[in-house]
Amino acid sequence: MIGFKKTLESIIDNAGVSLISSVDEEGFPNSKAMLPPRKRSGLKTFYFTTNTSSMRVKQYLANPKGCMYFFDKRFFKGVMLKGEMKVLTDAKTKRMIWREGDTMYYPKGVTDPDYCVLKFTASSGRFYSNFSSKDFSLK
């Protein structure tokens, strides 16, 4: 499992784009390209920044079920993670994720009310490589 985990983490860490998905009010999936996660703990926990006023935040507040996808286009490999997304607005988490230059997106700084953190907790996943897929659990 250690080699498998390292392969998955390498794909995630080297992906320039993160695809995140939420569920809309009609039950349809909605996907969006995002910058890579700001912080990651293994394959289980991921943190992203976003606008509190975004459609995605509204969808996660109504239904926390979500999905993320990372891929390596050079070797045509991908990692899909299923789990739940929480919207966090507490000062401690916002400071933890904040980076110099974020005022470009959140002009009022780390206390900007339109700045929040998305925390994704994965429960399972699927890995695609060499024309086959493998399901895995993250319990």
Secondary structure, DSSP 8 states (H G I E B T S, - for coil): -HHHHHHHHHHHHH-S-EEEEEE-TTS-EEEEEE---SEEETTTEEEEEEETTSHHHHHHHH--EEEEEEEETTTTEEEEEEEEEEEE--HHHHHHH--TTGGGT-TTGGG-TTEEEEEEEEEEEEEEETTEEEEEE--
